Amino acid sequence: MNQLISSIKSKIILAVILIVSAGFVAYEAYEFTEMKQAATAELHELADRTAVRLAESMVLPVWEIDKQWVASIIESEMQDKQLFAVIVYADGELFEGRERDNRWQSTPSANQFDRDYITASREIMRDGSAIGSVKVYITTRFMSEEIQTRLIDEAKVLLLVALLIVITLITLIDRVIVRALQQLLKQTQAIAEGDYSQSIQLHQRDEIGRLAASIDRMKGSIQQREKERNQAIDSVRESERRYRASVENAADAFFLICRDGCFKDVNYLACASLGYTRDALLTMKLPDIEIAFSLEKLAGLFKLMQSGEMKTLTGNHLRKDGSTFPVEVRVALTVLDDEQYILAYARDVSERKQAEDILRESELRFRSLFENAADGIFIADLDGHYIDVNSAGCQMLDMERDEIVGKTILDLIPPADTGRLIASKEKMLEGDSDTSEWILRRKDGKHVDVEVSATILPNGMWLGFVRNISERKQAEEKIRRYSEAMEQSGEAIMITDLQGTIEYINPSFSEMTGYSEQEALGQKPNLLKSGNQSEAYYKSMWDRLADGKVWHGKVVNRKKSGDFYPAMLTISPIKNEQGEITNYIALQQSLEELETLEAQFHQSQKMEAIGTLVGGIAHDFNNNLAGITGNLYLAKRAAKDMPEIGQRLETVEKLAFGAAATIQQLLTFSRKGIVEMHPLSISSFLKETVKLSEISLPENITFKLDVHDTEMKINGDIVQLQQVLMNLINNAHDAVEQSEKPAISISLHRFHADAQFIALHEGVNEGDYACIEVSDNGCGMSDENVTHIFEPFFTTKELGKGTGLGLAMVYGAVKTHGGVIDVESSQGEASGTTMRIYLPLIESDLVSDSDISMDQVVSGQGETILLVDDNLTVLETGRDVLEGLGYQVLTAEDGESAIEVYKSHMSEVDLIIFDVVMPKLGGVEALQAIRDFNPDVKAIFATGYDKLSTLGAINQEFKERVISKPFAMSKLSQLIREVLEER
């Protein structure tokens, strides 16, 4: 009866739940449709408004064809995250467009969209004519997310209401129906137990009330039959007492079954289990209580039991009330009064079956939860090998179940996490669960971040719940990067609320303004107000910000110290999901360093222009000196019998070559030289360079040169080293300008680089070095400035007095020569600076000397030379000199003329001497043209510029010798002979 009631109650509850659920689903479907239609209409309206606003805003920029203006308007509109793209057309062509990328950032549009969007278009009108059009694309992505959120919230409320309705209905059903049925059950159980003293007190006029009345009448009938049965039992009770005692004391229901299936005898448990009286059962047959067991099967059982063995069968007994229950029956064959009977002891196994069903159902529920869980579930045996994993776990690792079963956690984690795994196992073995983050390897080798909650079950199995947290980790990393970007940004960042109260500043803000976080938070931005901007300026800024637009501008702000500083300021509104402005963010970029660098750059350009001018002047001087020295050579030859005149000409020639050396220094100053390393005597070089630099120093400066070793040789470039020394001397000159007794000293000595020196200077090898010291007793430098002096554009001099490139050039030149440079500087009473340059020494007999040699002139042997120069004086003088050396001379005034002359005298010409820079066609180009039809022609280049800087390209393409103007006749004659005699 209980099961019956439970069944009725369950069905009623199920029906109520289904009806309420159907109504709930129908309402949600209707609500979803209404919300979607309303939201779509709003998006269409938004698209129309945006298109109209953009069409009005873009009249002037489209008319003026200002794409940057158009792009800025589009960027401003795209602050609304629902706006996916804006495309502007002009003259039927794409004019400008922006769209969202995968990260929802604004990027230039290709005007190709692979999905449907809500669109709106408007023509851009000017003076009544369409000059273009604008088309906006609105995404439904955020609409769908909002609808889903609202539906979920409504579903929660409706679900609560539905739950209350279901509970109310169940309560009413329990009171009206179930309680009445329970009372009926109580009374029928009393009747079944033989208690007829109580009557059923139900006054309902429904079916239950009528059922109660019928049971009351049935009770009377049962009472009568019971009375009659008791009388019959009394007559045989004594004869059956002993037999009954054994049967009734049996622990199971007893049945004595005849061949025809009738019950010969039953015990009390049989009656109680089936709900029948003994008399009733004795009138029944086996199929009446075991429907599946027919009389034919009974006959087969009798035949089977002839062996005398006891058998155990299973079945389902049918109670009087129609319910069934499982039984386990032990049967045996017996003989009474020469008749064979089956003794059957039936045991009710309902509780065991129920327990088995509950276990089976529990297993099914577990399997369903196991397989449908969103998180991965892993089960491992005592040895840690996986014995089962659900679908989410397989999907997480991109493996099949068979690929995971049998593996251990060591097969899935990186080797570096083995130590952590051991610690985790020890923790769980102590009885604690463990929740921690791990990295698992997928089948494809990629890693996935997971959170594992693991524990040991009572049976020793390992159970682990694994959640994929890759997206969470990415989001956390994204937030961390954003936070670090703001904290580490080189620009000052400030965030305020709508009233302008400062809520956040980054460290760069404090560094730029001097205000700490405690001092700035809660204040207004006007604590930076300098007064350099008018109130109208600020009003224009706030009006633009109030419209939700970004403001850019240059301002002059005030630091905490009171100092002013220029800055480029950008202020942007921060909007929430509804498009409402919640905060403002301001980015300041200090323009102090930029303006300083700009001034230094202009100074550098000015110095570069001066260098270019110096190079041009030096070229003209060299050409003129070439004519002078050539004529001096001719005059000396003519006056060889007049010693006094010859001596004076010698003096003039020395002065001319001295001027040439000065011009070489000007070329060095012009910084157009290219590194050409040669062995040279460092002492001779130092003396000559110092002699030239000393001339430019004021007479009040005490200058001292101290050379300790005259035999040292280095491999170096004279031009670059001259630049180094001149820069150091000039810096020393500037440093002692304010000294009472200014002094500069230069010394040269040998230095041995030991292990200690090498440890302090990277890239230095052990050995001997030439150490050049340049010292002054000037103002000195601070330790902070010393750390920056070799940086490009760093200078402590006033604007216009230095570029900040001199010491950077010195540092680079010293490094080029394989050396190092040290600085010692102090301020105060014993102020001054010492620069030490260490250059590696070499052993060589071939030493370049900066002095001009006057060796013996070598005469020609009648060869023909083609002389090419655009300077007529140089050309005529050169021809006279070469003829005086015994050569036949042809001349040409430019490259084109040289080609024609050479073609006419190709078989005669043995050598060509080219000027490099000439009108119409230069010397390099002319030689290339001649080489096209005579690859074996011999040539020499002569230049009034620095030969390396002018002929850098020649050194790569040609192997010709180069001689600089003015040249000594000895060097020219020797070079000509060397080239002519080459094979």
C-alpha positions, 0 to 999 in steps of 0.5 A: 500500500505504501508503494501504491501511495508513493506511486500515486504521490509521485505521479501527481508531483510529476504532473504538477512539475510538468505543467508548471515547467511547460508554462515556465518554458512558454513564458520564457520563449515569449519573453525572449522573442519580445526582448530580441525584437525590442533590442533589435529595434534599438540597435536599428535606431542606434545605427540610424542615429550614428549614421546621421551623426557621422554624416553631419560630422564628416561634411567638412573633412570629406569636402577637404579630403582630410582622411586623418580627420575622418579617421579621428571622428570614426575612432571617437564614435567607435568608443561605443563597443556595439559599433563594429565598423564605419565605412566612408565613401567618396565619389563611389570609392572607399574613402576611409574605414575602421573595423574591429579586429579579433581583440575588438580593437579598431583597425583599418577596414578592408570593407569585407565582412563575413557575417550579418550586421545591422547597418545604416547608411546616410549621404554626406550632404554639402550645399544640397549635394551628396559628396559622399556617404557613410555606412555603419555596421552594428554588431548584435553580439552584445545584444545577445549577451545582455538578453541572455543575462536578463533571461537568466535573471528572470528564469531564476525568479520564475523558477523560485515562483514555480518551486513555491507553486509546486510546494503548495500543490504538493502540500494540498495533495498531501493533506487532501489525498495522501493522508486519507489514503494513509488512514485507510492503509492503517485500518486495512493493516489492522484488519489484516492483523485481525483487529476488527475493533476499529472503524474507518472514520472518513467523512469525505463524500468523494471516491476515497470516502466511498472506498472507506465505507466499502472497506468497513463492509468488507471488514464485517465479512472478513470477521464472519469468515474468520470466525468460521475458519477458527472453528475449523482450525480448532478441530484439527489444531491439536493434531497439527500442533507438533507439525505446525510448531516446526513449520511456524518456527521456520524463518522463511515462508513455508509452502507444501505444494502438490503436483497439481500446484495446490498448496497443501500447507503454508505457514504464518510467514507465507500468509503474512508475506502474501496478505492472504489467510492460511485458508485462502492460500490453501485454496490457491495454486502456485501460479496464483502467487508466482505468475511466471511459474506455470503448471507445466514448469511445476511438472518439470520441477517435480521431474528435476527434483527426483534426484533428491537434491535441494534446488534454489530458485528465484522469482516474484510473489504476487500479493493479495493487493496486487503488488509483487516482491522478489523471493529466493526459494529453496525447494526439495522433494518429499513424500507424504502418504505415498504422495510426492510434494515439494517443500518450498521455503521462500525468503523475501529478498526485497530489501536486498533487491532494493539495496541492489537497485539503489546501488545500481541507480546510484551507479547510473547517476554517478556515471551520468554525472561523471560523463556529463560533468563540465570539469575533467574527472580522473580516477586512479588506482592505488599505484596512481595509474588512471583507471577511468576518465570522463569525456571532459578530461579526454577533451581537455587533453585531446586524447581518447579514453584508452590513451589515458587509462594506464597512464600516471600523472607523471606522464601528463605533467612537465618533469619540473613539477615532479617535486610538487607532485610528491609533496601533494601526495604526501599531503593527501596521504595524511588525510587532507585534500589538495587543490592546486594549479598545474600544467598538463601536456596535451596530445599535440604537445601544447600545454593547458593550465588546470586547477586540480582538486584531488583526494584519496577515497576510503578504498585507497583510490585517487579521485581528481577534479580537473578544471581548465583555467586557461582562459582565467589565466589568460584573463589574469595575465591580461589584467596583470599586463594592463596593470604593469603597463600603467605602472611601468609606463614612461608617461604620467597616467592619472584617472579621475572621477566625473567630478575630476577627483584624482583616484589613481596615479602611476609612478611616472606621474610622481616622477614627472610632477613631484607629487606622491600618491598620498599627496595627489589622491583625492585632489583635483588636477588643478594642483598642476595648473600653471596659469599659462592656459586661459580659462577658455582653453580649459572650458573648450577641453571640458566641453569636448570631454563632456561630449564623450570625445578624446581631447589632445593638446599641449600644456604647460604644467607646474610641478610640486617644486613650482617649476614649469614643464611642457607636456603633451596631454591626452584625456579620454572618457572611460565608459561603462557597458551602457556607454555612460562616462564613469571616469576620465584618464589623462596621459602626460608625456613630458616634452622637456627632454624632447625640446632639449634634444630638438635644440641639440639636433638643431645645433648638430645640424648647424655644426654639420653645415659648418663641416660641409662648408669647411670641406668645400673650402679645404678643397679649393685651398688644396687646388690652389696650393697644388698650383702653387707647389707645382709652380714652386717646384718649377721655379726651384728648378729654374733657379737651381743656379741661384742659391739665395732665390732657391732658399727663399723658394724652399721657404715658400714651399715649406709654408705651402705644405704647412698650409696643406697640413692645416687644411688637412686638420680642417678636413678632419674637423669636417668629419668626413674621413674614413678609418684607414689604419696604418702603423704610426709613431704615437709620439711624433703624431702627438707632438704634431697634433698638440703643436697645431691645437696649441695655436688656438688656445688663449695665452693665459692657459698654461699648456704642458706636453710630457712625452716619456717614451718616443719609441712606441708605435700603434696601428691607427688612423691619423685623422680619427686620432687627431679628432679625438685629441682635438675634442679632448683639448677643446673640452679641457679649454671650455672647462678652465675658462672660469679658473684663476690659473687655467692649465692643461697638460698632456702626457704620454707613457707606456702602460702594462695592462695587468689582470686587475686592469683587464677585469675592469675593462671588458674586451681588453687583452693583456699587454703594453699600451700607450697611455695618453693623459689629457688633464685640466684644473677646470670646474670638473663634473659630478659623478652622475654626469660622468656616467652619461658623458659618452652618450650621444647628444649629452652635453652640459654646455649652453645651447649653441656651444656643444652638440653632445656628440664630441665625446661620443665620437671620442669613445667610438674612435677609441673603441675602433682602435681597440683601446679604452678610455677612463675618466677621473673628475672632481669638484670643489677646491681641487677640481679638475678632470683627467681623461686617459686613453689606452691604445694597444702598442704594436711592433712594426718597422713600417711607420706612417708619419704625419710629416711631409717628406721631400725625398728625391724626385724620380724622372720619367722615361718618355711615357705619355700621361693623360692629365685630367683636371677642371682647374686650368691652373692646376692643369697647366702647372701639372703639365709643365711639371710632368714634362719637366720630369721627362713625360709626354703630357696630354690634357683634358678639362673634364671626364667627357673630354678625357674619354675623347682624348684617350680614344684618339691616343689610346695606343700612346697613353701609358697612364691617366691622372684623374681629378675626382670631382669635375663638371660633366663627368667625374674622374671615377665615372670617366675611368669606368667608361674607359675601362669598358673598352680598355680594362687594362688602362692604368690610372691615379686619382688626385683629389683636393678633398680628404682622400678616404672620405671622397674615394670611399666607394673607389676603394671598393670598386677600384684598386687605383692609387690615390694622392691628395692635393697638394702633393710633393713632387717626390711623392708624385714622381715616385707614385707615377713610377710605381704605377707604370712599372706595375704589371 
